[in-house]
Amino acid sequence: MGAAPPEHGKRRAPLTVTEVGDEGAPLVVLVHGALDRARSLRRVVERLPDLRVATYDRRGYGASVAAGPPTRMGDHVEDLIEVLGGRRATVVGHSVGGHVGILASIARPDLVASLGLWEPPTPWMDFWPERAKRSVAHIVGNRVPGEVGERGARMMLGDDAWERLPDEARELRRAEGRAFLVDAGAEEDALYDWADVRVPCLIGYGERTWPWTLDSSRRAAAAIGCDTFVIAGSTHLGNVSHPGDFAEFVRQAVALGKLGK
């Protein structure tokens, strides 16, 4: 399934979208975060046999590196709307993927029945720690995408695992740095106002996540007026460490969409 053309009329290379489950079941689209891929949601998808689940590597990541990097967050929003293909669905976004879901719901509330937001990062908010803001600024200030991609991969995988990767895999990880720079740069200024979130929403976070991310999730839920879903013992990567609980988070977000019909 291809992505929508950008503003200047040049068609972008299509993304690869995977859909599983009964076509008559409620549709949910899972959107991964930064320096990540749809593969990190694989075990969650396996626990949702009762739903129609769509996943994809966002533009500039994994299998979608060949599609070229995004130039703005809006590219990801257009891609998501294209994945929806005119169908009404719940969108569940992990981390930065939550920004994509929120912006799509603002642009096309007719297509987004409900939102599940897992720890949406908000470094533009005043309470976000200065050290975390400086970390984002440092990333954005590094204009060598390959270095950014490698550093991020080393942080996630560990140096030993990085060294064991074949050359082709390491080059792919370095290439993802271009997309990560766009993700991080987009968060320097406010991407939206919480008051603009008008569709039913559920915000999830891990009990053992970073303190400022936990605080941000609670504040966002209070600003929107929505419930929270907490996974005990989980960090930011609840989709990986607690896939069964994360699948329940997805189901509850889908249920909100049904109630909102």
C-alpha positions as CSV (number, residue, x, y, z in Angstrom):
1,M,0.0,0.0,0.0
2,G,1.5,3.3,-1.0
3,A,1.8,6.6,0.8
4,A,0.1,9.8,-0.3
5,P,2.1,12.2,-2.5
6,P,3.8,15.1,-0.8
7,E,2.8,18.7,-1.2
8,H,4.9,19.4,-4.3
9,G,3.4,16.7,-6.5
10,K,6.3,14.2,-6.5
11,R,5.2,10.7,-5.6
12,R,7.1,9.1,-2.7
13,A,8.2,5.5,-2.7
14,P,5.5,3.3,-1.1
15,L,5.8,1.7,2.4
16,T,5.2,-2.0,3.1
17,V,2.1,-2.5,5.2
18,T,1.3,-5.8,6.9
19,E,-2.3,-6.6,7.9
20,V,-3.4,-9.7,9.8
21,G,-6.8,-10.8,11.1
22,D,-10.3,-11.1,9.9
23,E,-11.2,-8.2,7.5
24,G,-14.5,-7.9,9.3
25,A,-12.9,-7.3,12.7
26,P,-12.3,-3.9,14.2
27,L,-9.2,-2.3,12.6
28,V,-6.3,-1.0,14.7
29,V,-3.1,0.5,13.3
30,L,0.0,0.2,15.5
31,V,2.6,2.9,15.0
32,H,6.1,2.4,16.3
33,G,8.4,5.0,17.9
34,A,11.7,6.5,17.0
35,L,14.8,4.4,16.1
36,D,12.4,1.5,16.1
37,R,10.5,-0.8,13.7
38,A,7.2,-2.6,13.5
39,R,9.0,-5.8,14.5
40,S,9.1,-4.6,18.1
41,L,5.3,-4.9,18.1
42,R,5.3,-8.4,16.7
43,R,4.5,-10.2,20.0
44,V,1.7,-7.8,20.7
45,V,0.1,-8.5,17.3
46,E,0.2,-12.2,18.0
47,R,-2.0,-11.6,21.0
48,L,-4.7,-9.8,19.1
49,P,-6.2,-12.5,16.9
50,D,-9.7,-11.0,17.4
51,L,-8.7,-7.8,15.7
52,R,-7.6,-6.7,12.2
53,V,-4.2,-5.3,12.9
54,A,-2.0,-3.2,10.6
55,T,1.7,-2.5,11.2
56,Y,4.3,-0.8,9.1
57,D,7.9,0.5,9.3
58,R,7.6,4.3,9.4
59,R,9.2,6.2,6.5
60,G,13.0,6.1,6.9
61,Y,13.1,3.1,9.3
62,G,13.7,-0.7,8.7
63,A,12.1,-1.9,5.5
64,S,11.0,1.6,4.7
65,V,14.5,3.1,4.6
66,A,14.4,2.5,0.8
67,A,11.3,4.8,0.7
68,G,13.5,7.7,1.7
69,P,13.6,9.7,5.0
70,P,10.8,12.0,6.0
71,T,11.3,15.7,5.8
72,R,8.8,16.6,8.5
73,M,6.4,15.0,10.9
74,G,3.6,15.6,8.4
75,D,5.1,13.0,6.1
76,H,4.4,10.3,8.8
77,V,0.8,11.7,9.2
78,E,0.1,11.4,5.5
79,D,1.5,7.9,5.5
80,L,-0.8,6.9,8.3
81,I,-3.8,8.3,6.6
82,E,-2.9,6.4,3.5
83,V,-2.6,3.2,5.5
84,L,-6.1,3.8,6.8
85,G,-7.3,3.9,3.2
86,G,-10.5,5.6,4.1
87,R,-11.3,3.1,6.8
88,R,-12.2,4.1,10.4
89,A,-9.8,2.6,12.9
90,T,-8.2,2.9,16.3
91,V,-4.6,4.2,16.2
92,V,-2.2,3.1,18.9
93,G,1.2,4.9,18.9
94,H,4.2,3.9,20.9
95,S,6.3,7.0,22.0
96,V,6.8,9.2,19.0
97,G,4.3,7.1,17.1
98,G,1.7,8.7,19.4
99,H,2.5,12.1,17.8
100,V,1.6,10.6,14.4
101,G,-1.7,9.3,15.8
102,I,-2.7,12.5,17.4
103,L,-1.9,14.6,14.4
104,A,-3.8,12.2,12.2
105,S,-6.8,12.4,14.5
106,I,-6.8,16.2,14.3
107,A,-6.5,16.1,10.5
108,R,-9.0,13.3,9.9
109,P,-11.2,12.8,13.0
110,D,-13.6,10.9,10.7
111,L,-11.0,8.2,10.2
112,V,-9.6,7.9,13.7
113,A,-12.2,6.3,16.0
114,S,-9.9,6.4,19.1
115,L,-6.3,6.7,20.2
116,G,-4.0,4.6,22.4
117,L,-1.0,6.7,23.3
118,W,1.9,4.9,25.0
119,E,4.2,7.4,26.8
120,P,4.0,10.3,24.2
121,P,7.2,12.4,24.7
122,T,6.6,16.1,25.2
123,P,10.0,17.8,25.5
124,W,8.5,21.1,24.5
125,M,6.5,21.3,27.8
126,D,7.9,23.4,30.7
127,F,8.1,20.5,33.2
128,W,10.3,18.4,30.9
129,P,13.8,18.1,32.6
130,E,16.4,20.3,31.2
131,R,18.8,17.4,30.9
132,A,16.3,15.6,28.7
133,K,15.8,18.7,26.6
134,R,19.5,19.1,26.2
135,S,19.8,15.5,25.1
136,V,17.2,16.1,22.3
137,A,19.0,19.4,21.3
138,H,22.3,17.5,21.2
139,I,20.8,14.8,18.8
140,V,19.3,17.4,16.5
141,G,22.5,19.4,16.6
142,N,24.5,16.4,15.2
143,R,24.0,16.8,11.5
144,V,25.8,13.5,10.7
145,P,22.8,11.0,10.4
146,G,25.0,7.9,10.3
147,E,26.5,8.8,13.7
148,V,23.1,9.4,15.1
149,G,21.7,6.1,13.9
150,E,24.7,4.1,15.1
151,R,24.7,5.8,18.6
152,G,21.0,5.1,19.0
153,A,21.4,1.5,17.9
154,R,24.3,1.0,20.3
155,M,22.2,2.4,23.1
156,M,19.3,0.0,22.4
157,L,21.3,-3.1,21.5
158,G,24.5,-2.7,23.4
159,D,28.0,-2.5,22.0
160,D,28.6,-6.2,21.9
161,A,25.4,-6.9,19.9
162,W,26.2,-4.0,17.6
163,E,29.6,-5.5,16.8
164,R,28.0,-8.8,16.0
165,L,25.7,-7.3,13.4
166,P,26.6,-8.0,9.8
167,D,27.8,-4.9,7.8
168,E,24.5,-4.6,5.9
169,A,22.5,-4.5,9.1
170,R,24.8,-1.8,10.6
171,E,24.5,0.3,7.5
172,L,20.7,0.1,7.7
173,R,20.8,1.2,11.3
174,R,23.0,4.1,10.4
175,A,20.7,5.1,7.6
176,E,17.8,5.3,10.1
177,G,19.6,8.3,11.7
178,R,18.1,10.6,9.0
179,A,14.5,9.8,10.1
180,F,15.5,10.0,13.8
181,L,16.8,13.6,13.3
182,V,13.4,14.5,11.9
183,D,11.5,12.8,14.8
184,A,13.7,14.6,17.4
185,G,13.7,17.9,15.6
186,A,9.9,17.9,15.4
187,E,9.7,17.8,19.2
188,E,11.6,21.0,19.8
189,D,8.4,23.0,19.4
190,A,4.9,22.1,20.4
191,L,3.4,19.7,17.8
192,Y,-0.2,20.2,19.0
193,D,-2.4,21.4,21.9
194,W,-3.9,18.7,24.1
195,A,-7.2,20.5,23.7
196,D,-7.2,19.6,20.0
197,V,-7.5,15.9,20.9
198,R,-11.2,15.3,20.3
199,V,-11.4,11.6,19.8
200,P,-11.7,9.0,22.7
201,C,-8.2,8.4,24.1
202,L,-6.4,6.1,26.5
203,I,-2.8,6.9,27.7
204,G,-0.5,4.1,28.8
205,Y,2.8,4.1,30.6
206,G,5.1,1.7,32.4
207,E,5.4,1.7,36.2
208,R,9.2,1.7,35.9
209,T,9.6,4.2,33.0
210,W,11.6,7.4,33.2
211,P,10.1,9.8,35.9
212,W,9.6,12.6,33.4
213,T,7.9,10.4,30.9
214,L,5.6,9.0,33.6
215,D,4.8,12.6,34.7
216,S,4.2,13.6,31.1
217,S,1.8,10.8,30.5
218,R,-0.2,11.6,33.6
219,R,-0.3,15.3,32.8
220,A,-1.5,14.6,29.2
221,A,-4.2,12.3,30.5
222,A,-5.4,15.1,32.9
223,A,-5.3,17.7,30.1
224,I,-7.3,15.5,27.7
225,G,-9.6,14.1,30.4
226,C,-8.9,10.5,29.6
227,D,-8.1,7.4,31.6
228,T,-4.7,5.8,32.0
229,F,-3.4,2.3,31.6
230,V,-0.4,1.3,33.7
231,I,1.7,-1.8,33.2
232,A,3.3,-2.9,36.5
233,G,7.0,-3.6,36.2
234,S,7.3,-2.1,32.7
235,T,9.7,0.5,31.4
236,H,9.2,2.5,28.2
237,L,9.4,-0.7,26.2
238,G,6.3,-2.3,27.5
239,N,5.4,-3.6,24.1
240,V,8.6,-5.8,24.2
241,S,8.7,-6.8,27.9
242,H,5.0,-7.2,28.6
243,P,3.3,-7.9,25.2
244,G,0.3,-9.5,26.8
245,D,-0.4,-6.4,28.9
246,F,0.3,-4.1,26.0
247,A,-2.2,-6.1,23.9
248,E,-4.8,-5.4,26.6
249,F,-4.0,-1.7,26.4
250,V,-4.7,-2.0,22.6
251,R,-8.0,-3.7,23.2
252,Q,-9.1,-1.1,25.7
253,A,-8.3,1.7,23.2
254,V,-10.3,-0.2,20.5
255,A,-13.2,-0.5,22.9
256,L,-13.2,3.3,23.4
257,G,-13.6,3.6,19.6
258,K,-16.7,1.4,19.7
259,L,-18.3,3.4,22.5
260,G,-17.6,6.6,20.5
261,K,-19.6,5.5,17.5
